[in-house]
Amino acid sequence: MALSAGLQMRQSQSLVMTPQLMQSIRLLQFSHIELTRFIEQEVERNPLLELVSSDSDQADAGSEAAVEPPVAPAAASDTGEDAAWAGSAESQAERMTSEIDARYENVFPDDHGTERVDQPEFIDNWKSMPGSEGGHSGEGYDLDDFAARAPTLRDHVTEQIAFAFSDPAERLIATELADQLDAAGYMVGDMAETVERLGADPEQVEAVLTRLQEFEPAGLFARSLSECLGLQLARKDRLDPAMAALVDNLELLARRDFSALTRICGVDEEDLLDMMAEIRGLDPKPGTRFETGLSEMIVPDVSVRPASDGGWNVELNPDTLPRVLVNQTYFATVTGKMQKNAAGQEFLSECLQTANWLARSLDQRARTIMKVATEIVRQQDAFLLHGVDHLRPLNLKAVAEAIGMHESTVSRVTSNKYMITPRGVFELKYFFTVSIASAEAGGDAHSAESVRHRIRVLVDQETPEAVLSDDDLVVLLKKSGVEIARRTVAKYREAMSIPSSVQRRREKRARARAAAV
């Protein structure tokens, strides 16, 4: 059998992931803040893109309408002397200077050569300043620009170190220990390593740390949660032997092992509950109150309101839809002047193509979000009317088949998108829950979120004499039409941080006895 080389032509179809297609897919899963940052970067790179804000037209109209305020005419006077004083601000200033010797250097002898705020030329300059009431912008100053910066944890500690330590060596050690504070106010460094690096006496470093632990707020420079709580209790003069034993056994407190805690602390259950209440009132992270980071506010992408016909109005939030315009006029003008510059024309052509692609991608993104949100509202109509008990089980496949899209597209659209409804603000993924079978033949399935809500309601309604076990919850849920296993109930209960029936019975009975006393 002879081997030979040959040339063949074959035609086939394949999906090619171009960079623009990949970027379009990324736009779907961007949140409002991420999308805004991306568009701002594109506007900086592309001279043909313009980002239009909702209030830009109003600002332009206000700036064009900004004119100098009219000057009221001087009132007529009966005497010639009063009429002589009537005139412009400049003539009045000159007359005061010549007749009554009211020179600025005589009034303020230390301010020679400086401008005064009441001089006419300063007033004219002030009127032309942007941001002033007489300026061209028509906008006043933002008082937030002049607000003092909130002190950080390091600023707060450094200020106290300056007053607490006069010895330079101790101040150096204190500064080194302050550098080892984390955002919660805990010491994260190794004391042995710190002593070796500073070449100081270990007792001196420990003494400095003890003084640092006296700083405000109480609990700073602690090396563990137990030490942090102990410092706060000691500041309140409440660190007695029983409380110290409780703080040293926080793992038993987390497991709610009351019998072991009463034996270790030497108190009864009533006193133990009082001690637990004091522990709950402490701050486990005293340094977080100095955090200066700003939390990002959630801006809903979709708004749902009741319609007059009994349905729902689903609308996109215009604040989350950036308006991007392609400046075709600028492209035509510049292209006409660059006929001999091939590189420049190629660059502008690429910019125009990118700008048109971005505008189409943003429009397609908005349409896709609208389709998905409308289908979610149609599927979860009972939830919007009656609450979480009527939340239907829903998956991505059902929505994708209803709107004719792929599941991955629906998944990207529902990521980091929020919907404001009469029931509150929810992430779009909140409406997708697993299905739990009905206990009745042919009955509708229940969503996992609604089942968790029912478990929480049943636990809240139980009494100290009739605390519900996981088996009891299974029976009650089955009576209400929910077929669920005991292990699933235990999993949902633990996910909601609900203690076991034994622990709940101890707490409820102890609280009942304390309330009776």
Secondary structure as the mmCIF struct_conf table of DSSP 4:
data_model
#
loop_
_struct_conf.conf_type_id
_struct_conf.id
_struct_conf.beg_label_comp_id
_struct_conf.beg_label_asym_id
_struct_conf.beg_label_seq_id
_struct_conf.end_label_comp_id
_struct_conf.end_label_asym_id
_struct_conf.end_label_seq_id
HELX_RH_AL_P HELX_RH_AL_P1 PRO A 19 GLN A 29
HELX_RH_AL_P HELX_RH_AL_P2 HIS A 32 ARG A 45
TURN_TY1_P TURN_TY1_P1 PRO A 47 LEU A 48
STRN STRN1 LEU A 49 VAL A 52
TURN_TY1_P TURN_TY1_P2 SER A 54 ASP A 55
HELX_RH_AL_P HELX_RH_AL_P3 SER A 56 GLU A 64
TURN_TY1_P TURN_TY1_P3 ALA A 65 ALA A 65
HELX_LH_PP_P HELX_LH_PP_P1 GLU A 68 ALA A 76
BEND BEND1 ASP A 78 THR A 79
HELX_RH_AL_P HELX_RH_AL_P4 GLY A 80 TRP A 85
BEND BEND2 GLY A 87 GLY A 87
HELX_RH_AL_P HELX_RH_AL_P5 ALA A 89 GLU A 99
BEND BEND3 ILE A 100 ILE A 100
HELX_RH_AL_P HELX_RH_AL_P6 TYR A 104 VAL A 107
TURN_TY1_P TURN_TY1_P4 PRO A 109 ASP A 110
TURN_TY1_P TURN_TY1_P5 HIS A 112 GLY A 113
TURN_TY1_P TURN_TY1_P6 VAL A 117 ASP A 118
BEND BEND4 GLN A 119 GLN A 119
HELX_RH_AL_P HELX_RH_AL_P7 PRO A 120 LYS A 127
TURN_TY1_P TURN_TY1_P7 SER A 128 SER A 128
BEND BEND5 MET A 129 MET A 129
TURN_TY1_P TURN_TY1_P8 PRO A 130 GLY A 131
BEND BEND6 SER A 132 SER A 132
TURN_TY1_P TURN_TY1_P9 GLU A 133 GLY A 134
BEND BEND7 GLY A 135 SER A 137
HELX_RH_3T_P HELX_RH_3T_P1 LEU A 143 PHE A 146
BEND BEND8 ALA A 147 ALA A 147
HELX_LH_PP_P HELX_LH_PP_P2 ALA A 148 THR A 152
HELX_RH_AL_P HELX_RH_AL_P8 LEU A 153 ALA A 164
BEND BEND9 ASP A 167 ASP A 167
HELX_RH_AL_P HELX_RH_AL_P9 PRO A 168 ALA A 178
TURN_TY1_P TURN_TY1_P10 ASP A 179 GLN A 180
STRN STRN2 LEU A 181 LEU A 181
TURN_TY1_P TURN_TY1_P11 ALA A 183 ALA A 184
BEND BEND10 GLY A 185 GLY A 185
STRN STRN3 TYR A 186 MET A 187
BEND BEND11 GLY A 189 GLY A 189
HELX_RH_AL_P HELX_RH_AL_P10 MET A 191 LEU A 198
TURN_TY1_P TURN_TY1_P12 GLY A 199 GLY A 199
HELX_RH_AL_P HELX_RH_AL_P11 PRO A 202 LEU A 212
TURN_TY1_P TURN_TY1_P13 GLN A 213 GLU A 214
BEND BEND12 PHE A 215 PRO A 217
TURN_TY1_P TURN_TY1_P14 ALA A 218 PHE A 221
STRN STRN4 ALA A 222 ALA A 222
BEND BEND13 ARG A 223 SER A 224
HELX_RH_AL_P HELX_RH_AL_P12 LEU A 225 ARG A 235
TURN_TY1_P TURN_TY1_P15 LYS A 236 ASP A 237
HELX_RH_AL_P HELX_RH_AL_P13 PRO A 241 VAL A 247
TURN_TY1_P TURN_TY1_P16 ASP A 248 ASN A 249
HELX_RH_AL_P HELX_RH_AL_P14 LEU A 250 ALA A 254
TURN_TY1_P TURN_TY1_P17 ARG A 255 ARG A 256
HELX_RH_AL_P HELX_RH_AL_P15 PHE A 258 CYS A 265
TURN_TY1_P TURN_TY1_P18 GLY A 266 GLY A 266
HELX_RH_AL_P HELX_RH_AL_P16 GLU A 269 ARG A 280
TURN_TY1_P TURN_TY1_P19 GLY A 281 GLY A 281
BEND BEND14 LEU A 282 LEU A 282
BEND BEND15 PRO A 284 PRO A 284
HELX_RH_3T_P HELX_RH_3T_P2 PRO A 286 PHE A 290
HELX_LH_PP_P HELX_LH_PP_P3 GLY A 293 ILE A 298
BEND BEND16 ASP A 301 ASP A 301
STRN STRN5 VAL A 302 PRO A 306
TURN_TY1_P TURN_TY1_P20 SER A 308 ASP A 309
BEND BEND17 GLY A 310 GLY A 311
STRN STRN6 TRP A 312 LEU A 316
HELX_RH_3T_P HELX_RH_3T_P3 PRO A 318 THR A 320
BEND BEND18 LEU A 321 LEU A 321
STRN STRN7 ARG A 323 VAL A 326
HELX_RH_AL_P HELX_RH_AL_P17 GLN A 328 LYS A 337
TURN_TY1_P TURN_TY1_P21 GLN A 339 LYS A 340
HELX_RH_AL_P HELX_RH_AL_P18 ALA A 342 GLN A 379
TURN_TY1_P TURN_TY1_P22 GLN A 380 GLN A 380
HELX_RH_AL_P HELX_RH_AL_P19 ASP A 381 HIS A 386
HELX_RH_3T_P HELX_RH_3T_P4 VAL A 388 HIS A 390
HELX_LH_PP_P HELX_LH_PP_P4 LEU A 391 PRO A 393
HELX_RH_AL_P HELX_RH_AL_P20 LEU A 396 ILE A 403
TURN_TY1_P TURN_TY1_P23 GLY A 404 GLY A 404
HELX_RH_AL_P HELX_RH_AL_P21 GLU A 407 VAL A 413
TURN_TY1_P TURN_TY1_P24 THR A 414 ASN A 416
STRN STRN8 TYR A 418 THR A 421
TURN_TY1_P TURN_TY1_P25 PRO A 422 ARG A 423
STRN STRN9 GLY A 424 GLU A 427
HELX_RH_3T_P HELX_RH_3T_P5 LEU A 428 PHE A 431
STRN STRN10 SER A 435 ILE A 436
STRN STRN11 SER A 438 SER A 438
BEND BEND19 ALA A 439 GLU A 440
TURN_TY1_P TURN_TY1_P26 ALA A 441 GLY A 442
HELX_LH_PP_P HELX_LH_PP_P5 GLY A 443 ALA A 445
STRN STRN12 HIS A 446 SER A 447
HELX_RH_AL_P HELX_RH_AL_P22 ALA A 448 GLN A 461
STRN STRN13 THR A 463 THR A 463
TURN_TY1_P TURN_TY1_P27 PRO A 464 GLU A 465
STRN STRN14 ALA A 466 ALA A 466
HELX_RH_AL_P HELX_RH_AL_P23 ASP A 470 LYS A 479
TURN_TY1_P TURN_TY1_P28 SER A 480 GLY A 481
STRN STRN15 VAL A 482 VAL A 482
HELX_RH_AL_P HELX_RH_AL_P24 ARG A 486 ALA A 495
TURN_TY1_P TURN_TY1_P29 MET A 496 SER A 497
HELX_LH_PP_P HELX_LH_PP_P6 ILE A 498 SER A 500
HELX_RH_AL_P HELX_RH_AL_P25 SER A 501 ALA A 516
#
